[in-house]
Amino acid sequence: MPSAAIAAHAPPPVAPDWQRAVRSILVIKWSALGDAALASAILEDLHAAFPQAAIDLDTSPAAQPLYAADPRLRRVLTPDARAGGRLRAALRWLRVVRAGRYGLVVDLQCSDHSRLLLALLRLSGRAPRHCLGFRGGLPYRPRPPALPRRTPPLEAMRGMLARAGIAARARQPVLHVPAALAEDARRRLDARGLAPGTYAVFMPGSQAAGRLKRWSAESYAALGRLLLDAGAAHIVVLGAADEAGACTEIAARIESSHPGRALWLRELALPQIVSVCAGARRIVANDTGIAHIAAAAGRPLLMLCGPTDPRRVKPPGTAVRAVQARGGCLDCYAKTCRYGGAPRCLARITPDAVAGLLADPPHIPADLAVY
């Protein structure tokens, strides 16, 4: 939802005088990886609004590498409030958070679990004076604006800040890559002759439980051949270890007709995704968490959507678009396709159509919707 629409739904912001008294802030965001990357935009705005405050981030161990050397943060907490038995995990979380004596908690998880933990924190006598969330009800004050169901997560978070009188200016993830990791990424690209602006990046995976969101390896390989024929120098495939099968197959299929022009760049640290994507001419991705990390690079990114709503899952950023076939079965958010095999919604997006969308100027077929 555009920011103007958020403003239309939001009551006048509260007076920001209370901000001067805040000396320590806790931001909570456990999952998923893409949403943890989105939280970096909220951290950027909090850091600007509370320059005198120490900010801690409570996140999952999987997302911790994104913030390992973030200059905006005092520390990254990973007590994992959902592991090791519910009661034991809750007690461990309370012990860590009580010690922080936070004046402001910003809950970007806003789940029943995080609400319960914040209620326990209040019962323990260490409740923060201020608690913000992007959903209504206790323990969050002030009440955030009521927004439509399809509001993208970052826009809901930004509306929460605006309601509290905090300027919400960051419109895409803002991730900091440690200098050593950035230099390592540059060396790896240089070693393979990947000059900035000459290669395309493919992100053909998704979390293991969301395999229905994957465009086929055959389609990615066909798109790669089209882009190489149109002038791209290389195709770089990015994916985690559990996506190895698709990444290897795509690179091998492209290499069979264009030797030396495709590679799976494996074993990257999460922040290095930003470094690699910063030099990409274009990025094509499924609805996957690392696409939200890639959005921090600010390069043209096209997300392919079928079983998930592109208006909600598209990464934020002026260079980001999402495409979905028109008609038929869409936005089911299912784990398996009712028709069996590969999802028909994604199969209706052809490599030729995607190549047309990536052209300059782009060609948008009538059977596709672009957001």
N, C-alpha and C positions, 0 to 999 in steps of 0.2 A: 504494500500500500504506500503511495507517495506520502511524503512528510506533510503536505498540505492537508491530506485527508486525515492524518493523525491529529493535526491541530484542530480540525473541525470537530473531532470527537472528544477532545480533551478539555476539561474545565480549566479555568485560569490557574497558572502555576502558583504554588505556595511561595511565600517570601523566603528567599535563600539565606536569611540572616544566620540560621542555625549552622550553616556550613563552617563558619569560622571556628566553632568549638570542636569540630571533629579532628581527632589526632590519629586515629587508626581505623582502617576500613578492611572488611572482609568481603570478598566477592566469591560466591558459590556457583560453580558450574562443573558438573561431573560428566555429563554425556550430552550428545554423542560427540565424536571427534570434530565433526563439522561445526556443531554448535559451540564447542569449546574454542574453536578458532574465531567464531563470530564474537565471542566474549571479549576478544582483544579490542574491538571497536569501543565497547563500553569502558574498558580499562583506560583507553585513550582519553575519553571524555572525563572520567573520574579523576585522572591524573591532572588534567587541565583545571578542573574545578576545585580540587583540593591539593594544591601544590605543597602544602605544609604537612599533609597526612602521609603516614606509612600505609601502603596497600599490600595486603596479602591475598593470594588466590588459593581457594580450596578447589582442587580439580582431581580428575582421575589419574592414576599412574600412567595410563596410555597417552594422555594429553600433556603430561608434565614436560616432555621435551620441547614443546612449543614455547615454553616460558622459562626455560632453564637459565637464560641469561638476559631476562627482560629488565631493562633499566627502570621501568615504571614500578616494579615490584620489590618489596622488601624480602619476601620469601614466597615459595610455592609450597602449599600444604597438600599432602596426599595421604591423609589418614584412612581413606577409602571407607566411607560410612556405610557401604553396602556389602562388605566382605567379612568373612570370618564369623558369621553368626550375628543376627540382628541386634541382640542386646549387647553383646561384647563390642560390636562395631560402633554402636551408639555411644557407649561409655568412652570408647577410645576417642571418638570425634569430640564429645563434650570436654574431655580432658584437654585436648589440644586447643579448642576454640575458647574455652574459659580463660586459658592463660593469655590469650591475646587482648582481652579487655577492650573489645572493639566498640567504638562510638557509633559506627554505621555498618550494617550488614546489607549487602545487595545480593539478593537471592535470584540468580538467573536460572536456577533449576525449577523452582516453583512447583515442586511435586508434593504429594502427600508426605513423602519421606522427609523432604527438607523442612516442610512445615512442622512435622512432628519434632524434629531435632531442634528447631528454633523454639518450640514450645517448651521442650525439656531444658533448653538453655535459660529460658525465662524462669522456670521453676527452680533452677539451680542458683538463682540470684545474680546472674551475670548477663541479663538481657541487654542488648544494645539500646541506646536511647532512640535510634532511628533504624528502621528496617524497611527496605524497598523491595518490591516484587512487581512483575509485570502482570500479575493476576490479582483480583480483588480479594478482600477478606483479611482476617487476622492471619499473621501478625504484621501485615504490610500497611504502612501509613506513609504518605497519603495514598488514597485509593487511586490506582492507575485508571486511565481512560478505558471505557468499554470499546473494543475494536472488533471488527468482523472476524469470523472464524478463519478466513484464509490469510489474515495478516501475516507477513513473513516474520520469523522470530526476531531478527534484528530490529525491525520497525516497532515491534511490540516493546522491546527493551528500550529503544530510544524514546518511545512515548512515556514509559515509566520515568525516565530521567527528566523529561520535559515537565511532567506533572509535579515533580519535586523541585522545580526551579533550577535544574542543572542543564546547562547548554549541551545539546546532543548534536555534535557536529560531524563525528566520524561516520562515514557512509559505507565503508567497507572494512574488512579485517585489517588491522595494523599490527603486523608481526615483526619482531626484531630477530634477525639472523646473526648469531655470534660470528665474530670476524673470522675465526679459524674455520668454521663450517662454510662460510661464504667463500673463503679462499680455496678450500678443498673442492667445492662444487665447481669453481672456475677452472681449476686444474683438470678436473675430470672432463669437463666440456672441451677444453683446449686440446686435451690428449686425443680426442676423437674428432677434432676439426669442426666442432659445432660453434660457429660464429654467431653472435647475437643477431636475431632477426632473420636467420636463414632456416630455422627448423620449426616443425610443428610438434606439439606435445599431445599424446593421447593418454587418457586415464580410463582404462576399460574395465575397472573393477568396481566393487562395492563391498560392503561388509558381508560376511558369509551368510548372514540371515536374510540379506536383501538381494539375492542373486537374480531375482526377477527384474531388477533395475538395470541389468547388463545388456547393452547392445551386443550383438554377436561378434565373435572374433573375425568371422568372415567379412562382416560389414566394415569393421575397423580396418582390416587389411585392404579391402577394396578402396576405401576412402584414402588410405595411405598412398596407394598407387596413383590415384587421381591427383592428389596434391603434389606428389613427386613429378608427375608428368606436367603439372601446371607451373613448376618452377621451384618448389621447396627443395632444399638441399638434403635434409634428413628428416626422419620421423623418430622421435624419442618417445618410448613407451614407459610410463611410470606406474608402479603398482607394488603392493606389499607382497610378502612371501606367500600368503594364501591366495593371491591372484596370479601366481607364477604361471599356471597353465595357460591362461588367456594371454598374458603378456608375451610368453615365449612363442605361442602359436601365431600371434599377430606379427611379431618381428620376423619369424621364419617365413610366413607367407609373403611378406613384402620383399624380403631378401631373395626369394626364389626368382623374382622378376627384376629386382633392382638391387643387385649385390652391393653390400657396403653402405646402404642408405638407411637402414633401420636398426635400432638397438633398444633393448630393455635396460634402462639405467637403474640397476638394482641397488639395494642396501643404502639408500639415502636416509639420512636423519630427517625427521619431519621438517625442521626449518629450511633444509636444503631444497625442498620442493619450491619454496619461494624464489630461491636463487636461480634454479633451473628455469622456472617459468618466466622469470623476469626477462630472459633473453629470447623467449619464444615468439614467433611471428603470430601464432594462434594456438589455442588450446581447445581440445574437444574432450568432453568428459561425460560419464554417466552421472546420475545423482549419487555422488559418493563424497565422503567426508573430506578427502584430500582436495576436491574441487574448491571447497571453501577456503582451504589453505592457499591454493593457487590464486584465488581472487585477490589476495593481498599483494600480488605482483602487479596488478593493474593492467594486465595484458588482455587482448580480446579472447573471451572464453565463451564457448557454446556448450550448453548442457543439454543432453538428450533425455527427454522424460517420456514416460508412458504410464506406469502404474502409480506414479506420484504426481501431485499437482505442481506444475512448474511455477505457478504464481506464489506458492509457498516455499518451495525447496530451492529455487534459483538463488545462487550466491549473490550478495549485494555488490554493487559496483557499476559504474557507467559503461564499462567495457564488456559487461556480462549479458548474454542472452540465453534464453532457453527455448527449445523447440519441442512440439508435441504434435502427433498426427491428429487430424480432426475426426470426430465421429467414432463410433465403435465403443469398445470397452476401455475406459480410462479411469485413472485416479482411484483404483481399487485398493491400493495399499496392501495387497495380499502377498503372501510368501510363495505361493504357487499359482500358476495360471489355470483358470478353470477349463481352458481349452487344451491343456496339456502342452508339453514341450516348451519351445521358446515363446515369450510373450508376443502376442499378435500386435499389441499397441506399438512396441518398438520396431517390430519387423516392417511396419508400414512406413517407417522412416528409412529411405533408401540412401546408399552412399552417394549417388548422383545428386540427390536433393540436398544433402549436407554440404557437398562440394559447392553447389550453387549458393547456399547460404554463406559460405566462407569467401566467395568471390568478391571482387571489388569492381562495380557495385554488386551487392548481393541479389540473388534471385530467390524469391519466396514462392514456392509452389502453392497452388490454391488449396491443396489437401493438407497443408501444414499450418499450424499456428505458432507464431513467434512472440515471445514475451520479453 
